[in-house]
Amino acid sequence: MQILNPNPDAMSKIITENASEEFLYSLSNYCALQGFVEDQFGLGLIARAVEEGISVIKPNGIMIFNMGGRPGQAVCKRLFERRGFRITKLWQTKIIQAADTDISALVEIEKNSPHRFEFFMGLSGDQPICARTAWAYGKTGGSISHALSVYSCQLRQPSQVKIIFEFLKSGFQEISSSLDLSFEDDSVADEKIPFLAYLASVLKESYFPYEPPAGCKRFRSLIAGFMKTYHHIPLIADNVVIFPSRTVAIENALRMFSPRLAIVDEHLTRHLPKQWITSLAIENTVTDDSGEDTITVIEAPRQSDLMIELIKKLKPQVVVTGIAPFEAVTSSAFVHLLEETREIGSRLFLDISDHFELSSLPGSIGVLKYLAGTTLPSHAAIICGLVKNKVYPDLEVAFVISEEESLFNALSKTVELLEGNTALISQYYYGCIFHELLAFQLADRRPPAQRNCENGKSVDVIGFASSAIPVLGNAELSIDGAENGSLIHMDIDQSFLPMPSSVKASIFESFARQNMNESETDVTASIKHFVKSNYGFPTDSCTEFIYAENSKALFNKLVLCCIKEGGTLCFPAGSNGNYVLAARFLKASIVTVPTDVNVGFKLTAKTLSGVLDTVKNPWVYISGPTTNPAGSLYSSNEIREVLSTCAKFGARVIIDTSFSGLEFDYEGWGGWDLDGCLTELKSSCKPSFCLSLLGGLSLKMFNGALRFGFLILNQSILIDTFYSYPGLSRPHSTVRYAIKKLLGLMEQNAADLSNATLEHTRKLRSRSTCLKEVLEKSEWDVVESSAGVSIVAKPSAYFNKIVRLKLSPNGEKSLENAITEIKLDESNIRNAILKATGLCINSSSWTGIPGYCRFNVALEEEEFNRALDCIVKFKELVLN
């Protein structure tokens, strides 16, 4: 072991081949900085040797190190353990400290840190003394010694650790000090190390792939595989829907059916809307078309006989319950619940979260035993929240199992409408656990056992709510291309442009760290600075900051607040279609404010005033500064005029910044000063006027991995109303850590992130221009975009034209099938382009602008070029 030279200049001198022996000897006790956290203890060279050894050591190989013990035994051991080694101390002795080694540098380190080095008085001393004491003792002629140990080091999971360090060496060395692969419990290591290796391999790619709203196809297949292998239930991926949490799954299911009365296990009602569990409107005195929240939830004990008694008496339309521990081993309680709910026509959602084990020896669950021999009835579904992992106890993902195709499809759509997508990395984490468990098992060569079908008679069960039927049945949601990997998605709000290295580093570091403290994951100060510097948005001590995995989930809670206050949501024509669909699904009262192509489909004070004059309790939604999907920009004067109009009528305003931050000409645009604007309006606004700021950082961070939304509220009444809808899926601590780090880099104008922003903005501008040219040559009417990831265009020349497509029975293009003729109009243009070319876009039913379609330009380079070819191909097919 060497220590740091107290003379910094000494180690910076170039050592030549003909340097004198005296000079080389003078350096022999010292080392230069190696770029490792261990440099501060003089262990930099050892750390470098260890990491270089990882790449070459055989899987069962052993490294042997002679280590001087001056930094202390704990520090020496940690050097190896945090890099994934198991260590054994083979031998230890004491040696006299070399007289020509100056330990004053170690004294200085002790002065400026809590660390204490380890020396001994002579060779017989057994009580360690610090460097300062050793220095003083040596200066007075005393003899000081330090320990010398021989360590045997072996990697605990060689292949995965090698992958991790290969990733770190590929440009991420600065985060290696955050890596900690030391674990007291081997089971924790068995979960975390494979996941970090998988995450490292995923982050080597330039972007995160598109995944359907129902959840990552690989993850759903792994869950189905686990059920088949360990519980003998022959499920497939399309029987499994992924949700951020079981609370979200339960609330979404209840909203989907909107039952007059639901009975819910008392253990599962804590995060449901307060109105549901305090309402006594058991009689159906309000129709489903009223737009009001009419769900009444009755809490019930988990014990099955008591639950069944309540079901018989109250005849609920939906039952959500778990299974008591003493009833979980057998299937009898589940069978009784199935029979009773089928008899009265009730939907049953059974929660098995408390009993489901991610283990190679999972405990017996009666419900799963039953499903091994009998198909799951169409009126029933299984809910399971995954929270029982060894590493991140607060990381949750949930899944719902249904063998009814219509229920699977409907649940998938509710995720898209109300949550966006479940965090992808959370799915990756649990996916790694399932993968390891499946890899542990030998393939089952026996044919699957035959299952019985439920043939019991039943009355009609409750169908989807009247507000949900048109949304779930006819609305334009994402197209699942799982069966056809060639689909090109220009119809989703995600960027597939290359991720900056700082984003990858922050993601990996957040999961590699251990023992993060609260201050490292508290993003509020960073968000305050972000909204102030980007939009001039004012905050004070009364301001409430609320975070969720997705800004869409926050928006939907605001919609519920609007409904509770008897408000009307005012959307500009040309708003994000998913937001409008979600509001309709939630039964909000909606008014469309006319917009004009000549101003980029932005709100104007004149048209807004005309609408607000006829609306009671208006809530105005504004996508800004960048409008979505048109990509127009509100200037400072334009937003001032719009807010002034809203203040005049006492409207509540939601400004959604989720699609902003990628302005093509920021300097020419000039930015916003909402603080100054709101200050001017204070004296003239009605008391009900308030401005809420909604935002998301996924597009700003250029990736589909970090899902983070924020909502800033400034009015106490609205804050209280918002918290009466508690079922939010909060961002995990790892996400908050990564977001805080990235926002800090933005504040510092760090080169990697700022350069990436400039490059992405330049590319988006170039893409928009290129797409505009191709569309115009293909006779589309294009609205020029000034920001963001999408443009809108109208296929005027295509309407009323006949397109001839060769379609197979399942809707796929095929030369072997009959020709179908379609007369193109607004309602079928999207489907015709999809069938003819495989290109997914949004039509006017999504954009809300008659005739105009939406195209996302933030695709991977090859996919974008394929999309351009599809547009040209469709033109040749229709117009030529």
Order of alpha helices (4+ residues) and beta strands (2+ residues): beta-alpha-alpha-beta-alpha-beta-alpha-beta-alpha-beta-alpha-beta-alpha-alpha-alpha-beta-alpha-beta-alpha-beta-alpha-beta-alpha-beta-alpha-beta-beta-alpha-alpha-alpha-beta-alpha-alpha-alpha-beta-alpha-beta-alpha-beta-alpha-beta-alpha-beta-alpha-alpha-beta-beta-alpha-alpha-alpha-beta-beta-beta-beta-alpha-beta-alpha-beta-alpha
